[in-house]
């Protein structure tokens, strides 16, 4: 896995699509859509011709960017660059202390 390539993809999505800044599932879906488009093209298909089984096969074969890497890079970029933060960033930061306290008590 190439984290620089993942960073570039995440940065592009965060810059282009505000709706992914507060929702990692949407961010991952956008990046996986791009991954699958390239995979489909290599197979002489369109992404619309791919099936759920194709998606699961590519996921199982590790041909999609790693979910955790995408979200980790997103958090790092949002921490360092205010422009990539969503509307809920401040709210999540406030909640962070409560979560840390709960985790400490587990």
Beta strands, then each sheet from edge to edge (+ up, - down):
end
